[in-house]
Amino acid sequence: MKMNRLGRTDIEVSELCLGSMTWGTQNTTQEGHDQIDRALEAGINFIDTAEMYPVNPLSAETQGRTEEVIGDWFERDGRRKDVILATKHSGNGIKYVRDGAPISAGSISEAIEGSLARLKTDYIDLYQLHTPDADTPIEETLGALNDLVKEGKVLEIGCSNFSAQML
């Protein structure tokens, strides 16, 4: 498997990333575990998830279940060091995730603590904002993300679903 440097970091990720957004509704825990095992056997070391997963359907009853599937795999196999893990803060407007709270220092802290607990790990390799939030000052957002890096809960930060102009 071809490996690439993640942005300007020293983290090496596989060219392919294992997406997980259906684990917990369309896929069972065992199927999720089997997919992780197969991905690692194929040289894929990068898993992407989000606090709002699974999708299809999005629901309060299943929110966070995908992270739990991954956390159960970490607990079962003890192979956290073999995986580069990316998860995401959902952003605002998703009512069943933290009552649709906007991105803020408080919601970032709450979201990361929930993700760490569900994932049964003490750090996230890449923590991203899933969607932009134009109503929150970027200084507040970046300050809260920087605090997570300083605390060792997050190694690197990033974003998903942002246009180049937004960046």
LUMMIVO-765018 format. One record per residue (C-alpha): x, y, z. Coordinates in pm, 1 decimal. Layout:
REM LUMMIVO-765018
         X         Y         Z
         X         Y         Z
...
REM end
This chain:
REM LUMMIVO-765018
         X         Y         Z
       0.0       0.0       0.0
     133.9     340.3     -92.8
     177.4     566.4     208.5
     148.2     945.6     207.9
     237.8    1210.8     457.2
     -73.9    1363.4     614.3
     -50.6    1728.7     513.6
     256.0    1888.7     668.9
     268.7    1643.9     960.3
     498.1    1349.0    1023.2
     200.3    1111.0    1020.9
     209.4     849.8     743.8
    -130.3     733.9     618.1
    -225.7     478.8     359.8
    -333.1     609.7      21.9
    -674.4     456.0      89.2
    -880.5     539.0     397.9
   -1145.0     310.8     547.8
   -1475.2     495.8     581.8
   -1708.1     385.3     858.7
   -2026.6     588.8     833.8
   -2262.7     290.0     812.2
   -2135.0      84.7    1106.1
   -2406.2      54.0    1365.2
   -2706.8      63.1    1132.7
   -2634.9     -85.3     790.1
   -2342.8    -293.2     919.9
   -2313.5    -488.8    1242.6
   -2034.2    -450.3    1494.2
   -1881.6    -777.0    1370.4
   -1895.3    -660.4    1008.2
   -1722.9    -337.2    1110.5
   -1453.3    -533.7    1292.9
   -1408.9    -762.1     992.4
   -1369.1    -458.7     765.2
   -1102.8    -310.5     994.7
    -917.9    -643.9    1001.3
    -928.2    -673.2     621.1
    -817.5    -313.0     574.4
    -515.7    -361.1     800.8
    -427.3    -686.3     621.4
    -431.8    -489.1     293.0
    -201.0    -221.6     434.2
    -469.0      40.8     504.8
    -392.5     212.2     834.8
    -630.0     511.0     811.9
    -988.4     500.0     949.0
   -1231.0     790.5     918.3
   -1536.0     837.7    1140.2
   -1741.8    1114.8    1302.0
   -1941.6    1167.6    1618.3
   -2263.2    1188.1    1413.5
   -2218.5     847.5    1243.9
   -2385.2     621.1    1147.3
   -2587.7     782.1     872.8
   -2877.5     638.8     674.1
   -3071.3     714.3     879.1
   -2932.5     988.6    1098.6
   -3091.8     946.8    1440.2
   -3050.4    1028.2    1806.7
   -3080.5     658.3    1889.1
   -2776.7     557.5    1684.2
   -2560.8     873.6    1702.8
   -2205.5     778.2    1802.8
   -2256.6     408.4    1741.4
   -1990.9     396.2    1467.0
   -1729.4     530.1    1708.0
   -1840.2     262.9    1956.3
   -1782.3      -9.1    1694.8
   -1426.3     117.6    1645.3
   -1373.3     150.3    2021.0
   -1489.2    -208.5    2072.6
   -1236.5    -318.2    1807.3
    -955.7    -126.6    1984.3
   -1054.9    -288.8    2313.3
   -1080.4    -636.2    2157.6
    -759.2    -628.3    1955.9
    -540.9    -381.5    2146.6
    -411.0    -249.6    1814.2
    -472.5     123.7    1857.6
    -110.2     198.2    1761.4
    -166.3      32.4    1421.1
    -437.1     280.5    1318.3
    -434.9     646.6    1221.2
    -776.0     755.2    1345.0
    -968.4    1055.6    1216.8
   -1296.2    1170.3    1367.8
   -1499.3    1487.0    1336.0
   -1699.2    1743.0    1533.6
   -2038.3    1754.9    1361.7
   -2081.1    2128.5    1360.0
   -2409.9    2301.2    1421.5
   -2758.5    2228.6    1302.7
   -2775.1    1852.3    1364.6
   -3039.8    1853.4    1635.6
   -2966.9    1509.3    1778.4
   -2594.2    1577.9    1826.2
   -2546.6    1798.1    2133.8
   -2891.1    1954.3    2062.5
   -2758.5    2112.1    1742.0
   -2514.6    2332.0    1934.7
   -2287.7    2551.8    1723.0
   -1913.0    2508.5    1710.9
   -1772.1    2670.3    2024.7
   -1502.6    2606.3    2281.6
   -1766.2    2431.5    2494.3
   -1907.4    2212.6    2218.3
   -1558.8    2117.2    2098.6
   -1465.3    2006.5    2449.5
   -1792.1    1814.7    2490.6
   -1761.2    1652.8    2147.9
   -1401.9    1534.9    2195.2
   -1475.1    1387.2    2537.5
   -1769.4    1194.2    2391.4
   -1562.7    1070.0    2099.1
   -1270.5     962.8    2318.5
   -1506.8     768.6    2545.7
   -1687.2     594.9    2258.7
   -1359.6     519.1    2078.9
   -1199.8     387.3    2400.4
    -879.9     578.9    2335.4
    -702.8     870.7    2496.3
    -611.0    1051.4    2174.1
    -728.3    1118.4    1818.5
    -468.0    1135.2    1541.0
    -668.6    1378.7    1325.2
    -960.8    1576.0    1466.9
   -1165.3    1770.6    1214.2
   -1456.3    2007.9    1191.9
   -1715.3    1834.1     974.1
   -1879.2    2152.8     851.3
   -1798.0    2523.0     879.2
   -1974.6    2751.5    1126.0
   -1963.4    3112.2    1007.8
   -2135.2    3231.8    1327.6
   -1847.2    3135.5    1557.3
   -1529.4    3344.5    1549.9
   -1250.3    3135.3    1398.2
   -1018.4    3247.8    1680.5
   -1245.9    3075.1    1935.8
   -1260.1    2758.4    1728.3
    -886.8    2741.6    1661.9
    -810.0    2826.7    2024.5
   -1023.4    2535.7    2148.1
    -867.0    2297.7    1893.9
    -519.0    2416.8    1989.9
    -600.2    2344.0    2355.2
    -684.1    1983.1    2260.0
    -344.6    1949.7    2091.4
    -167.2    2096.6    2396.4
    -356.0    1849.8    2620.4
    -247.3    1557.0    2399.3
    -606.2    1457.5    2319.5
    -553.7    1542.4    1952.2
    -233.8    1513.1    1748.4
    -343.4    1714.3    1443.1
    -645.2    1923.6    1343.1
    -819.5    1962.2    1010.9
   -1150.2    2021.0     839.9
   -1389.7    1837.8     612.5
   -1647.0    1981.0     370.1
   -1480.8    2323.3     359.0
   -1421.8    2494.4      26.6
   -1079.7    2636.4     -55.2
   -1231.6    2984.1     -24.9
   -1349.3    2905.4     330.3
    -999.2    2801.5     427.7
REM end
